[in-house]
């Protein structure tokens, strides 16, 4: 699973301390980012505080994550609720029929996520992946428009 896929600006990370890590070498950029990861600020706020763009931040976080020096602050990461998935299922069923629920389950699994712990910051990515599987253009557009409205409700 790539934790930093899609829009990661709302993701919240925290530093981790591991006794079994051994000696690790950090460059100044990695150290600056690590010091900002307090478990309460989202990555958009971290990037702003450090005055770096999200692409740079993604590269540094990838290195820190591989060194096991940061992890998601699970208690701070918002999850999608059942109402969202019910709406998603209804809209996708309108576009592609009764196979919609199976397609949703497959995409969630391929993203390395689960229904019960699906992070809000990856919702748009899920919608995009599902829309790509709708063959009829007018149905795809209708699905995307309905889901954009729903995603705006979530982020408000």
CNS distance restraints for C-alpha pairs under 8 A (distance, minus, plus):
assign (resid   1 and name CA) (resid 111 and name CA) 6.60 0.50 0.50
assign (resid   1 and name CA) (resid 112 and name CA) 5.13 0.50 0.50
assign (resid   4 and name CA) (resid   8 and name CA) 5.83 0.50 0.50
assign (resid   4 and name CA) (resid  58 and name CA) 6.64 0.50 0.50
assign (resid   4 and name CA) (resid  62 and name CA) 7.53 0.50 0.50
assign (resid   5 and name CA) (resid 122 and name CA) 7.91 0.50 0.50
assign (resid   6 and name CA) (resid 121 and name CA) 7.82 0.50 0.50
assign (resid   6 and name CA) (resid 122 and name CA) 6.27 0.50 0.50
assign (resid   6 and name CA) (resid 125 and name CA) 6.01 0.50 0.50
assign (resid   7 and name CA) (resid 121 and name CA) 6.05 0.50 0.50
assign (resid   7 and name CA) (resid 122 and name CA) 6.54 0.50 0.50
assign (resid   7 and name CA) (resid 125 and name CA) 7.75 0.50 0.50
assign (resid   8 and name CA) (resid  43 and name CA) 6.67 0.50 0.50
assign (resid   8 and name CA) (resid  44 and name CA) 7.68 0.50 0.50
assign (resid   8 and name CA) (resid 121 and name CA) 6.31 0.50 0.50
assign (resid   8 and name CA) (resid 122 and name CA) 7.78 0.50 0.50
assign (resid   9 and name CA) (resid  42 and name CA) 6.31 0.50 0.50
assign (resid   9 and name CA) (resid  43 and name CA) 4.76 0.50 0.50
assign (resid   9 and name CA) (resid  44 and name CA) 4.24 0.50 0.50
assign (resid   9 and name CA) (resid  45 and name CA) 7.73 0.50 0.50
assign (resid   9 and name CA) (resid  54 and name CA) 7.71 0.50 0.50
assign (resid   9 and name CA) (resid 121 and name CA) 7.55 0.50 0.50
assign (resid  10 and name CA) (resid  42 and name CA) 5.08 0.50 0.50
assign (resid  10 and name CA) (resid  43 and name CA) 6.00 0.50 0.50
assign (resid  10 and name CA) (resid  44 and name CA) 6.33 0.50 0.50
assign (resid  10 and name CA) (resid  77 and name CA) 7.91 0.50 0.50
assign (resid  10 and name CA) (resid 121 and name CA) 5.84 0.50 0.50
assign (resid  11 and name CA) (resid  42 and name CA) 5.23 0.50 0.50
assign (resid  11 and name CA) (resid  43 and name CA) 5.72 0.50 0.50
assign (resid  11 and name CA) (resid  72 and name CA) 7.45 0.50 0.50
assign (resid  11 and name CA) (resid  77 and name CA) 6.25 0.50 0.50
assign (resid  11 and name CA) (resid 121 and name CA) 6.62 0.50 0.50
assign (resid  12 and name CA) (resid  37 and name CA) 7.89 0.50 0.50
assign (resid  12 and name CA) (resid  39 and name CA) 5.93 0.50 0.50
assign (resid  12 and name CA) (resid  40 and name CA) 6.41 0.50 0.50
assign (resid  12 and name CA) (resid  41 and name CA) 6.01 0.50 0.50
assign (resid  12 and name CA) (resid  42 and name CA) 4.36 0.50 0.50
assign (resid  12 and name CA) (resid  43 and name CA) 6.09 0.50 0.50
assign (resid  12 and name CA) (resid  72 and name CA) 5.95 0.50 0.50
assign (resid  12 and name CA) (resid  73 and name CA) 5.59 0.50 0.50
assign (resid  12 and name CA) (resid  74 and name CA) 7.92 0.50 0.50
assign (resid  12 and name CA) (resid  76 and name CA) 6.29 0.50 0.50
assign (resid  12 and name CA) (resid  77 and name CA) 6.08 0.50 0.50
assign (resid  13 and name CA) (resid  37 and name CA) 5.69 0.50 0.50
assign (resid  13 and name CA) (resid  38 and name CA) 6.97 0.50 0.50
assign (resid  13 and name CA) (resid  39 and name CA) 5.18 0.50 0.50
assign (resid  13 and name CA) (resid  40 and name CA) 7.63 0.50 0.50
assign (resid  13 and name CA) (resid  41 and name CA) 7.71 0.50 0.50
assign (resid  13 and name CA) (resid  42 and name CA) 7.14 0.50 0.50
assign (resid  13 and name CA) (resid  43 and name CA) 7.52 0.50 0.50
assign (resid  13 and name CA) (resid  70 and name CA) 6.48 0.50 0.50
assign (resid  13 and name CA) (resid  71 and name CA) 5.48 0.50 0.50
assign (resid  13 and name CA) (resid  72 and name CA) 4.33 0.50 0.50
assign (resid  13 and name CA) (resid  73 and name CA) 4.96 0.50 0.50
assign (resid  14 and name CA) (resid  37 and name CA) 4.79 0.50 0.50
assign (resid  14 and name CA) (resid  38 and name CA) 4.99 0.50 0.50
assign (resid  14 and name CA) (resid  39 and name CA) 4.18 0.50 0.50
assign (resid  14 and name CA) (resid  40 and name CA) 7.78 0.50 0.50
assign (resid  14 and name CA) (resid  70 and name CA) 5.52 0.50 0.50
assign (resid  14 and name CA) (resid  71 and name CA) 5.64 0.50 0.50
assign (resid  14 and name CA) (resid  72 and name CA) 6.20 0.50 0.50
assign (resid  14 and name CA) (resid  73 and name CA) 5.66 0.50 0.50
assign (resid  15 and name CA) (resid  34 and name CA) 6.55 0.50 0.50
assign (resid  15 and name CA) (resid  35 and name CA) 7.89 0.50 0.50
assign (resid  15 and name CA) (resid  37 and name CA) 5.81 0.50 0.50
assign (resid  15 and name CA) (resid  38 and name CA) 6.59 0.50 0.50
assign (resid  15 and name CA) (resid  39 and name CA) 7.47 0.50 0.50
assign (resid  15 and name CA) (resid  69 and name CA) 5.81 0.50 0.50
assign (resid  15 and name CA) (resid  70 and name CA) 4.41 0.50 0.50
assign (resid  15 and name CA) (resid  71 and name CA) 6.57 0.50 0.50
assign (resid  16 and name CA) (resid  68 and name CA) 7.09 0.50 0.50
assign (resid  16 and name CA) (resid  69 and name CA) 5.05 0.50 0.50
assign (resid  16 and name CA) (resid  70 and name CA) 5.08 0.50 0.50
assign (resid  16 and name CA) (resid  71 and name CA) 6.65 0.50 0.50
assign (resid  17 and name CA) (resid  69 and name CA) 6.72 0.50 0.50
assign (resid  18 and name CA) (resid  68 and name CA) 7.96 0.50 0.50
assign (resid  18 and name CA) (resid  69 and name CA) 7.85 0.50 0.50
assign (resid  26 and name CA) (resid  30 and name CA) 5.83 0.50 0.50
assign (resid  26 and name CA) (resid  31 and name CA) 6.19 0.50 0.50
assign (resid  27 and name CA) (resid  31 and name CA) 6.33 0.50 0.50
assign (resid  28 and name CA) (resid  32 and name CA) 6.13 0.50 0.50
assign (resid  29 and name CA) (resid  33 and name CA) 6.30 0.50 0.50
assign (resid  29 and name CA) (resid  60 and name CA) 7.39 0.50 0.50
assign (resid  30 and name CA) (resid  34 and name CA) 6.03 0.50 0.50
assign (resid  30 and name CA) (resid  60 and name CA) 5.91 0.50 0.50
assign (resid  30 and name CA) (resid  61 and name CA) 7.77 0.50 0.50
assign (resid  30 and name CA) (resid  64 and name CA) 7.09 0.50 0.50
assign (resid  31 and name CA) (resid  35 and name CA) 6.14 0.50 0.50
assign (resid  32 and name CA) (resid  36 and name CA) 6.65 0.50 0.50
assign (resid  32 and name CA) (resid  50 and name CA) 7.66 0.50 0.50
assign (resid  33 and name CA) (resid  37 and name CA) 6.63 0.50 0.50
assign (resid  33 and name CA) (resid  46 and name CA) 7.55 0.50 0.50
assign (resid  33 and name CA) (resid  50 and name CA) 7.50 0.50 0.50
assign (resid  33 and name CA) (resid  57 and name CA) 7.78 0.50 0.50
assign (resid  33 and name CA) (resid  60 and name CA) 7.53 0.50 0.50
assign (resid  33 and name CA) (resid  61 and name CA) 7.76 0.50 0.50
assign (resid  34 and name CA) (resid  64 and name CA) 7.76 0.50 0.50
assign (resid  34 and name CA) (resid  69 and name CA) 7.87 0.50 0.50
assign (resid  34 and name CA) (resid  70 and name CA) 7.59 0.50 0.50
assign (resid  36 and name CA) (resid  46 and name CA) 6.21 0.50 0.50
assign (resid  37 and name CA) (resid  41 and name CA) 7.08 0.50 0.50
assign (resid  37 and name CA) (resid  46 and name CA) 7.39 0.50 0.50
assign (resid  37 and name CA) (resid  70 and name CA) 7.77 0.50 0.50
assign (resid  39 and name CA) (resid  72 and name CA) 7.89 0.50 0.50
assign (resid  39 and name CA) (resid  73 and name CA) 5.49 0.50 0.50
assign (resid  39 and name CA) (resid  76 and name CA) 7.22 0.50 0.50
assign (resid  40 and name CA) (resid  73 and name CA) 7.91 0.50 0.50
assign (resid  40 and name CA) (resid  76 and name CA) 6.84 0.50 0.50
assign (resid  41 and name CA) (resid  45 and name CA) 5.97 0.50 0.50
assign (resid  41 and name CA) (resid  46 and name CA) 6.53 0.50 0.50
assign (resid  42 and name CA) (resid  46 and name CA) 6.39 0.50 0.50
assign (resid  43 and name CA) (resid  47 and name CA) 6.03 0.50 0.50
assign (resid  44 and name CA) (resid  48 and name CA) 6.28 0.50 0.50
assign (resid  44 and name CA) (resid  54 and name CA) 7.55 0.50 0.50
assign (resid  45 and name CA) (resid  49 and name CA) 6.07 0.50 0.50
assign (resid  46 and name CA) (resid  50 and name CA) 6.18 0.50 0.50
assign (resid  47 and name CA) (resid  51 and name CA) 5.77 0.50 0.50
assign (resid  47 and name CA) (resid  52 and name CA) 5.21 0.50 0.50
assign (resid  47 and name CA) (resid  53 and name CA) 6.10 0.50 0.50
assign (resid  47 and name CA) (resid  54 and name CA) 6.41 0.50 0.50
assign (resid  47 and name CA) (resid  57 and name CA) 6.62 0.50 0.50
assign (resid  48 and name CA) (resid  52 and name CA) 6.58 0.50 0.50
assign (resid  48 and name CA) (resid  53 and name CA) 7.85 0.50 0.50
assign (resid  52 and name CA) (resid  56 and name CA) 6.45 0.50 0.50
assign (resid  52 and name CA) (resid  57 and name CA) 6.73 0.50 0.50
assign (resid  53 and name CA) (resid  57 and name CA) 6.33 0.50 0.50
assign (resid  54 and name CA) (resid  58 and name CA) 5.92 0.50 0.50
assign (resid  55 and name CA) (resid  59 and name CA) 6.48 0.50 0.50
assign (resid  56 and name CA) (resid  60 and name CA) 6.44 0.50 0.50
assign (resid  57 and name CA) (resid  61 and name CA) 6.00 0.50 0.50
assign (resid  58 and name CA) (resid  62 and name CA) 6.02 0.50 0.50
assign (resid  59 and name CA) (resid  63 and name CA) 6.61 0.50 0.50
assign (resid  60 and name CA) (resid  64 and name CA) 6.33 0.50 0.50
assign (resid  61 and name CA) (resid  65 and name CA) 5.83 0.50 0.50
assign (resid  61 and name CA) (resid  70 and name CA) 7.96 0.50 0.50
assign (resid  62 and name CA) (resid  66 and name CA) 6.18 0.50 0.50
assign (resid  63 and name CA) (resid  67 and name CA) 6.36 0.50 0.50
assign (resid  64 and name CA) (resid  68 and name CA) 6.32 0.50 0.50
assign (resid  64 and name CA) (resid  69 and name CA) 5.33 0.50 0.50
assign (resid  64 and name CA) (resid  70 and name CA) 6.17 0.50 0.50
assign (resid  65 and name CA) (resid  69 and name CA) 5.82 0.50 0.50
assign (resid  65 and name CA) (resid  70 and name CA) 5.37 0.50 0.50
assign (resid  65 and name CA) (resid  71 and name CA) 6.74 0.50 0.50
assign (resid  72 and name CA) (resid  77 and name CA) 7.57 0.50 0.50
assign (resid  73 and name CA) (resid  77 and name CA) 6.37 0.50 0.50
assign (resid  77 and name CA) (resid 119 and name CA) 6.56 0.50 0.50
assign (resid  77 and name CA) (resid 120 and name CA) 7.73 0.50 0.50
assign (resid  78 and name CA) (resid 119 and name CA) 5.76 0.50 0.50
assign (resid  78 and name CA) (resid 120 and name CA) 5.60 0.50 0.50
assign (resid  78 and name CA) (resid 121 and name CA) 7.82 0.50 0.50
assign (resid  79 and name CA) (resid 116 and name CA) 7.66 0.50 0.50
assign (resid  79 and name CA) (resid 117 and name CA) 5.80 0.50 0.50
assign (resid  79 and name CA) (resid 118 and name CA) 5.36 0.50 0.50
assign (resid  79 and name CA) (resid 119 and name CA) 4.41 0.50 0.50
assign (resid  79 and name CA) (resid 120 and name CA) 5.16 0.50 0.50
assign (resid  80 and name CA) (resid  84 and name CA) 6.39 0.50 0.50
assign (resid  80 and name CA) (resid  85 and name CA) 7.65 0.50 0.50
assign (resid  80 and name CA) (resid 115 and name CA) 7.95 0.50 0.50
assign (resid  80 and name CA) (resid 116 and name CA) 7.76 0.50 0.50
assign (resid  80 and name CA) (resid 117 and name CA) 7.38 0.50 0.50
assign (resid  80 and name CA) (resid 118 and name CA) 5.74 0.50 0.50
assign (resid  80 and name CA) (resid 119 and name CA) 6.05 0.50 0.50
assign (resid  80 and name CA) (resid 120 and name CA) 5.36 0.50 0.50
assign (resid  80 and name CA) (resid 123 and name CA) 7.81 0.50 0.50
assign (resid  81 and name CA) (resid  85 and name CA) 6.89 0.50 0.50
assign (resid  81 and name CA) (resid 116 and name CA) 7.72 0.50 0.50
assign (resid  82 and name CA) (resid  86 and name CA) 6.06 0.50 0.50
assign (resid  83 and name CA) (resid  87 and name CA) 6.19 0.50 0.50
assign (resid  84 and name CA) (resid  88 and name CA) 6.05 0.50 0.50
assign (resid  84 and name CA) (resid 150 and name CA) 7.88 0.50 0.50
assign (resid  85 and name CA) (resid  89 and name CA) 5.95 0.50 0.50
assign (resid  86 and name CA) (resid  90 and name CA) 6.22 0.50 0.50
assign (resid  87 and name CA) (resid  91 and name CA) 6.16 0.50 0.50
assign (resid  88 and name CA) (resid  92 and name CA) 6.05 0.50 0.50
assign (resid  88 and name CA) (resid 147 and name CA) 7.28 0.50 0.50
assign (resid  89 and name CA) (resid  93 and name CA) 5.92 0.50 0.50
assign (resid  89 and name CA) (resid 100 and name CA) 6.37 0.50 0.50
assign (resid  89 and name CA) (resid 101 and name CA) 6.06 0.50 0.50
assign (resid  89 and name CA) (resid 104 and name CA) 7.57 0.50 0.50
assign (resid  90 and name CA) (resid  94 and name CA) 6.39 0.50 0.50
assign (resid  91 and name CA) (resid  95 and name CA) 6.56 0.50 0.50
assign (resid  91 and name CA) (resid 143 and name CA) 6.04 0.50 0.50
assign (resid  91 and name CA) (resid 146 and name CA) 7.37 0.50 0.50
assign (resid  91 and name CA) (resid 147 and name CA) 7.85 0.50 0.50
assign (resid  92 and name CA) (resid  96 and name CA) 6.04 0.50 0.50
assign (resid  92 and name CA) (resid  97 and name CA) 7.34 0.50 0.50
assign (resid  92 and name CA) (resid 100 and name CA) 5.60 0.50 0.50
assign (resid  92 and name CA) (resid 130 and name CA) 7.97 0.50 0.50
assign (resid  92 and name CA) (resid 143 and name CA) 6.58 0.50 0.50
assign (resid  93 and name CA) (resid  97 and name CA) 4.42 0.50 0.50
assign (resid  93 and name CA) (resid  98 and name CA) 5.74 0.50 0.50
assign (resid  93 and name CA) (resid  99 and name CA) 7.21 0.50 0.50
assign (resid  93 and name CA) (resid 100 and name CA) 5.10 0.50 0.50
assign (resid  93 and name CA) (resid 101 and name CA) 7.68 0.50 0.50
assign (resid  94 and name CA) (resid 139 and name CA) 7.85 0.50 0.50
assign (resid  95 and name CA) (resid 134 and name CA) 6.74 0.50 0.50
assign (resid  95 and name CA) (resid 139 and name CA) 5.09 0.50 0.50
assign (resid  95 and name CA) (resid 140 and name CA) 6.70 0.50 0.50
assign (resid  95 and name CA) (resid 142 and name CA) 7.90 0.50 0.50
assign (resid  95 and name CA) (resid 143 and name CA) 6.59 0.50 0.50
assign (resid  96 and name CA) (resid 100 and name CA) 6.25 0.50 0.50
assign (resid  96 and name CA) (resid 134 and name CA) 6.36 0.50 0.50
assign (resid  99 and name CA) (resid 103 and name CA) 6.38 0.50 0.50
assign (resid 100 and name CA) (resid 104 and name CA) 6.19 0.50 0.50
assign (resid 101 and name CA) (resid 105 and name CA) 6.20 0.50 0.50
assign (resid 102 and name CA) (resid 106 and name CA) 6.15 0.50 0.50
assign (resid 103 and name CA) (resid 107 and name CA) 6.23 0.50 0.50
assign (resid 103 and name CA) (resid 130 and name CA) 7.48 0.50 0.50
assign (resid 104 and name CA) (resid 108 and name CA) 6.17 0.50 0.50
assign (resid 104 and name CA) (resid 130 and name CA) 7.09 0.50 0.50
assign (resid 105 and name CA) (resid 109 and name CA) 6.15 0.50 0.50
assign (resid 106 and name CA) (resid 110 and name CA) 6.12 0.50 0.50
assign (resid 107 and name CA) (resid 111 and name CA) 6.13 0.50 0.50
assign (resid 107 and name CA) (resid 126 and name CA) 7.17 0.50 0.50
assign (resid 107 and name CA) (resid 129 and name CA) 7.31 0.50 0.50
assign (resid 107 and name CA) (resid 130 and name CA) 7.35 0.50 0.50
assign (resid 108 and name CA) (resid 112 and name CA) 6.51 0.50 0.50
assign (resid 108 and name CA) (resid 113 and name CA) 5.44 0.50 0.50
assign (resid 108 and name CA) (resid 114 and name CA) 6.12 0.50 0.50
assign (resid 108 and name CA) (resid 115 and name CA) 7.33 0.50 0.50
assign (resid 108 and name CA) (resid 126 and name CA) 7.34 0.50 0.50
assign (resid 109 and name CA) (resid 113 and name CA) 5.68 0.50 0.50
assign (resid 109 and name CA) (resid 114 and name CA) 6.56 0.50 0.50
assign (resid 113 and name CA) (resid 117 and name CA) 6.89 0.50 0.50
assign (resid 113 and name CA) (resid 118 and name CA) 5.81 0.50 0.50
assign (resid 114 and name CA) (resid 118 and name CA) 5.53 0.50 0.50
assign (resid 118 and name CA) (resid 122 and name CA) 7.56 0.50 0.50
assign (resid 118 and name CA) (resid 123 and name CA) 7.94 0.50 0.50
assign (resid 119 and name CA) (resid 123 and name CA) 7.04 0.50 0.50
assign (resid 120 and name CA) (resid 154 and name CA) 7.99 0.50 0.50
assign (resid 122 and name CA) (resid 126 and name CA) 6.40 0.50 0.50
assign (resid 123 and name CA) (resid 127 and name CA) 6.30 0.50 0.50
assign (resid 123 and name CA) (resid 151 and name CA) 7.52 0.50 0.50
assign (resid 124 and name CA) (resid 128 and name CA) 6.16 0.50 0.50
assign (resid 124 and name CA) (resid 151 and name CA) 7.17 0.50 0.50
assign (resid 125 and name CA) (resid 129 and name CA) 6.25 0.50 0.50
assign (resid 126 and name CA) (resid 130 and name CA) 6.20 0.50 0.50
assign (resid 127 and name CA) (resid 131 and name CA) 6.05 0.50 0.50
assign (resid 127 and name CA) (resid 144 and name CA) 7.46 0.50 0.50
assign (resid 127 and name CA) (resid 147 and name CA) 7.13 0.50 0.50
assign (resid 128 and name CA) (resid 132 and name CA) 6.37 0.50 0.50
assign (resid 128 and name CA) (resid 144 and name CA) 7.88 0.50 0.50
assign (resid 129 and name CA) (resid 133 and name CA) 7.09 0.50 0.50
assign (resid 130 and name CA) (resid 134 and name CA) 7.17 0.50 0.50
assign (resid 131 and name CA) (resid 140 and name CA) 5.83 0.50 0.50
assign (resid 131 and name CA) (resid 143 and name CA) 7.11 0.50 0.50
assign (resid 131 and name CA) (resid 144 and name CA) 6.71 0.50 0.50
assign (resid 132 and name CA) (resid 140 and name CA) 7.79 0.50 0.50
assign (resid 134 and name CA) (resid 139 and name CA) 7.09 0.50 0.50
assign (resid 134 and name CA) (resid 140 and name CA) 5.49 0.50 0.50
assign (resid 135 and name CA) (resid 139 and name CA) 7.92 0.50 0.50
assign (resid 135 and name CA) (resid 140 and name CA) 7.19 0.50 0.50
assign (resid 136 and name CA) (resid 140 and name CA) 6.21 0.50 0.50
assign (resid 137 and name CA) (resid 141 and name CA) 6.19 0.50 0.50
assign (resid 138 and name CA) (resid 142 and name CA) 6.25 0.50 0.50
assign (resid 139 and name CA) (resid 143 and name CA) 6.08 0.50 0.50
assign (resid 140 and name CA) (resid 144 and name CA) 6.15 0.50 0.50
assign (resid 141 and name CA) (resid 145 and name CA) 6.11 0.50 0.50
assign (resid 142 and name CA) (resid 146 and name CA) 6.20 0.50 0.50
assign (resid 143 and name CA) (resid 147 and name CA) 6.13 0.50 0.50
assign (resid 144 and name CA) (resid 148 and name CA) 6.00 0.50 0.50
assign (resid 145 and name CA) (resid 149 and name CA) 6.45 0.50 0.50
assign (resid 146 and name CA) (resid 150 and name CA) 6.47 0.50 0.50
assign (resid 147 and name CA) (resid 151 and name CA) 6.00 0.50 0.50
assign (resid 148 and name CA) (resid 152 and name CA) 6.18 0.50 0.50
assign (resid 149 and name CA) (resid 153 and name CA) 6.56 0.50 0.50
assign (resid 150 and name CA) (resid 154 and name CA) 6.58 0.50 0.50
assign (resid 151 and name CA) (resid 155 and name CA) 6.37 0.50 0.50
assign (resid 152 and name CA) (resid 156 and name CA) 6.06 0.50 0.50
